Amino acid sequence: MIRVSDILLGSMDKYLVSHKLSYKQKKVVNKIISCFSVDSRSLIFKCSSKDCDYSEVRKQPCRDRHCNRCNNNKKLKWVKKIIQDFPPLPYYHVVFTLPSELQNLAICNPAVVYDIFFKSSFYVLNKFGADPKYFGGKIGFLGLLHTWGEKLNYHPHIHFMVLAGGIKNGSYKKLPYQNKFVFPVNAMSVVTMGKFIEMLKESYLEKELRFPGKLEDISSSQKFNNFLYLLSKKEWVVYSKKPFTQSEKTLEYISRYTHKVAISNSRIKSYKNGRISFEYKDYKKRDKKDVPIKGTVSFTDMEFVRRYLLHILPDGFRKIRYGGVFSSSQKAVAIGTIKETLKVELEKLTKSSIDLIDRIEKGLIVVCRKCSGELLPNKTFGLSGYI
């Protein structure tokens, strides 16, 4: 199998001839290249069974959140926690997309722009949930930032898992549009645009934005206001579909990229003569079952590296966030109210969640090759720093 780490290792020297990496990019690239390599640290695993003396040495993962090779356990643990913490009810899948006109500004100011993107999206969901015209209560949701499209292009958007109900008058009530969408998307789009522009203007006035290179053209107050005016005339896409009947389906979709970035190794088909080919899904072309048709795209290793580096997140940036009644300050009370309101219904729905948790726990176990027991870490040796 060809891995992203293979491409980075084979292409980085050539890429650095004409490009510079930030400290963060260099750190991430070195970790991914070193993941499970001879330079990574090793760990002895021993069988936990008293009657088995089997042990083995395993190279350890880099554990960087951008690595698409070593974070499966982290993902499984996250999914398990979500299943345990949140009710197994229907959820909407909602997507907010950043207009392409903001891409250059976001690339140069990722922490600021992504944070505004999250906050404006949260504002919209909470506002529509609280509006008596649409619901008149409090809803719960979690959001996951993606910055890429199927072809590794820069395409910032946030996937939301929105509970198809909320807390109203002290009990759980279903949202009104159960067979359509969470709320009218055109109305959500307009409010998203207004709130985002308002917050972006505040960041500009607080001098939180950088304007390197061609962005200097919009750095003056008048030019920036003109830029904001043009943004107000663009389409702000908000996508929503009717909720999945099982929360696990929405969670399974969203969890695919919670603990890795941009592309899975299994999609890479070839890497030779300085060119990479990989598989992608064409969502504009679908078969009779409405499944996206797969295609193959190819470009140079330099272009692959350039695109991949766009998706490295700022240090400390939280790409998974919880809002509404799922926020840390409200979750305990809200979940308690939901459980009390839907006591009988939840008992029936919980069985499938328990089955999924059992499968996840089995996936977290390192199996002994001798007795099929569980291997547990015993001792670390050969510690070394990264390049």
N, C-alpha and C positions, 0 to 999 in steps of 0.2 A: 504493500500500500504506500502511495506517495502521500507525504504529510506536509502541512504548512511549514513545519520546522525544517524539512528538507529544502524547500524553496527558499526560505530565509537564509539558511546556511549557504546554499549554492549561489545566491544572488546578491547578498548584502555587500560584499566587497566591491562589486561593480556598481551597485547603487550608490555607495558612499563616495564614489569618485565625483559625482555631480550633485549630490544631495547631502544635507545635514540632518541628523536625527536630534530631537530634543532629548533631554536627560531621561524623561519618562519613556519615550519610545525606545531608546537604547536599552534601558532596564528591562522592558517587556520582551524585546527581541532576544536578548541574551538569555532570559529565563526560558522562553519557548524553545530556543535552540538546545539548551542544556537539559530540557525535560527528559527524564529516563535515559540520559546519555551516560557515557563512562565518567563524565565529570560530576554527575549528580551523586548525592549521598546514598548510602545503602542502608538497608534495614533487615535485621534477621527476624524472620517469622517462625514461631514454634507452634506446634499443634497443642491445643488446649486440653486434649484428652490425656488422662493420666496413664493410659495404656499405650500411648503412641509417642515415639521419639523423633518423629519427622520434623525437620526444619528446612528452611530455604532462605536464600539471600535475594532480596528484591531491590532494584533500583527505585529511588523515590521520585515522585512527581515534583514539578516546580510550584504547583498550586497557585500560579498566577491566574487571575480571573479571566484573562484573555485567551488562555491556552485551550485549544479545542481537543486536547488529548487526555488530560488528567483530572478533570473536575466532575466526572460522572457521579462520584460518591457525594460530593457537595450538592449536586442537583437533586439526587435521590433524598438526601436528608432534608433539603428545603421543601420538596414536594410532600414528604411525610409530615413535616411540621405544619404546612398549609392545610393538609387533609385533617390533621388532628385539631387545629385551631379554628378552622372555619366550617360553617354548616354545609352539609352536602346537598345544597339546593341548586336550582337552575341559575346560571350566570350568563349575562350578555358578554359577547366579545366586541369591544369598541376600540377603534383605532383613530388617533389624532395624528395628522401628518403636517410637518413643517413645510411651508411653501419653498420652492427651489430658490426664490430670490433671497432667502435668508442663509443659504448654504455657506457662502464665503465668510459671512460674519460669524456663523456658528463654528466653522473650522478654526478661525483665529481667536474665538472667545467661547470655547466649548462649555466651560463650567457655568458661565453667566447665562448663555443662551439656553442650554439644556435645563437649568434650574428654572428659568422663566417659563419654558415650555411645560414643565411639570406643574408649576404653580398655577398657570393659566388654565390648564386642563382640569386640575383639581377644582379650581374655582367654578368652572362651568358645570361639572358634574354635581357639585354641592349646591350650586345656585338653582339648577333645574330640579333637583330633588326636593329642595325646600319650597319651590314655587307651588302654591295650591292648584294652579292651572294644570300642572303635570303630575304632582304627587302630594306635596305638602308635608314632607317628613324628612328623615335622614337616611341616606343610602350608604352602602359600603362598597369599597373597590380597592384593587391593587393595580399598580401600573408598572410596566417594564419598558425601558428605553431601548430601542434598536436604532442603529445609525446606518444600516446597510440595506441595499436591495439584493435581489437574487444574483446579480452580476457583480457584486462587491462594490457597486456604485454608492456614492454618499446619499443617503435617503433617510434622514432622521424622522422617526415616528414613534409613538408610544402605544403599546398594546395595553388595554385595560380589561380586567376581569371584573365585571360589575354585577353585584348581587341583584337578581331580578325581583327585588323587594326591599323593604326598609322598615325603619321604626317610625310609626305614626300613632299618635295618641296612646303611647305606652305599650303598643303591641306590634307584632310583625304583620305587614300588609304587602301584597303583591303590587308591583308597578303596573300602571294601566295598559301599556302596550306589549302584552306578553307574546303576541304572535307577530310582532313587527320589529320594533327597535326600542332602545332604552328610552330615548326622547327624540323629538323631531330633529334630524341631523342638520337641516339647513339653518334652523334657529340656533343650534349649538355652534355651528360654524361662525356665524356672525358674532356671537358673544366671545368666542375664543379669540377671534381676530382683534376685537376691541380691547380685551384684557391683556393680551400679549403685547400689543403696541403700547398700551399705557405703561406696562412694566418695563418694556425696553426703553422707552423715553426716560423713565426714572433712572435706569442704569446709565444712560448716556449723561444725564445731568449730574450724576454722582461720579462721573469719570471712571466707570468700571469697565468700559469697552476699549479695546485696542483697534487701531486702524492701520495695519501695516500694508505696504505695497499698494495695490490698486484700490484698496478700501479707503485710502487717504482721500479719494474723490468724494466720499460722503461724510468726512470727518467734521466739517464745519456745521454750525447750528442750522443754517438755512438748507444745506444739502441733505443733512440728516432728516430734517422735517419733510423734505421732498421725498426722501426714501420711504419714510413712514407712510406718507400719503399714498405712494404707489403700492405699498403693502396692503393698505386698506382696500384697494381695488382688486386685489388678487383673490382667487378662490382658496379658501382654507378648508381642506378636505377632512371631514369627520365621517367615519364609516361605522355602521352598526348593523347587526343582523339579529334575528330573533334568537332567544337564549337556547343554549344546549340544555336538554332535559337533565343531563348528568353533569355535575360540576367537574368530574374527572376529565371529561373530553376537553373542556375549555382549559383546564389546568395543564393537560398533556400538551396541548398546542403551544401555550405560552411558555412552558418549561423547556422547550427544545433549545432555546438560546439564553436561558437565565445564567448559565455558568460557562459560556464560551462565546466567541465572537466571530461573526461574519460568515464563516464557511466551515463545514465539517470535512474531515479528511476523506470520507467516503465519496464525496462529490468530485474530488480531483481525479481526472482520468489519465492525464499524461503531463510529463515535464521533461522536455528534451530540446536541445538546440536553442535554449533561451526562450522557449515558449511554453505556456501553461494552458491546458484545456480542462474545463470543468463543466459539470452538469448544472443546469438551473431549471426552474419551473417557470413557464410562460403563463402568467395568470390571465393574459388577454386571449389565450387560445386554450379551449377546453374540449374534452372528449364528450361523448354522449352521456356519461355519468357525472358531468360537470367537474371532472378532475383536471387540473392544469396539465397541459402537455409539456413533457420534458424536452429540452434542447441542450446544445453544447455551445459554449462560447470559448474563444481562444484569444489570448493576447500575450504580449512579451512579459518576461519575468519582472522587468522594471516597472511596468504598469501594474502588475499584480502586487508588488511590494508597495507601490505608491498608494493604491486603493486600500490595501490592508491596514497600512499605518493610520489612515483616516479614522479608523474605528477604535483606536486606543483611547480609553477614557481618562479624564484628569484624575490625579491622585485623590482618593477619598470620596469621589463622587458616587452617590447612591443611585444606582440605575434601577433598583426595585424599591418602590415606595407604596405606602398604605395610606388610604384616605377615607374620609367620612367616618362612619361608625367602626371601620376597621383600623383607624389610627390607634396608636398605643394608649391614648388617654380615654378612648371611648369603647374599645373592643370588648373588654370584660363584661361591662354592663349590657352592651348590645347583644352579644352572643347569649348571655343569660336570658334576655327577653325573648330572643328567637327560639331558644330551646323550650322555654315555658309555653310560648304560644303554639309551637308546632311539635309538642312532645310526642304524640302518636306517630305523626308523619315522619319525623326524624328517626325514630326507631327503625322504621322500614328502610329508610334510605341509607342508614349507617352501615348496613351489612356489606354493600359493595365497597364502601370506603375501607372497612376492616380487611376485606380481601386484598385490596390494592396495597394497603400498608404491609400485609404479610409478604406480598411479592417484592415490595421495596426492601424490606428487611433481609430477605434472602439474597437480593442483589448486592447488599452491603457486606456480606460475609465473604472472607477469603477462605476457600475450601481446601482442606488438606488432601493432597494427592494420594496419600497412603490409606487413610481410614475414612475420608469424607467428613471429618470433623471440622472445627473452625481453627484457622491459623490466626494467631495474635502476635503483634509486634513485641520483640524482646529486647533488642539492643541496637543502638545506632553506632556506626563506625565510618571512618573515611570521610569526615566532613570536609568540604572544600568550598571556596567562594566561587561565585559566578564571574565570568569574564567581564 
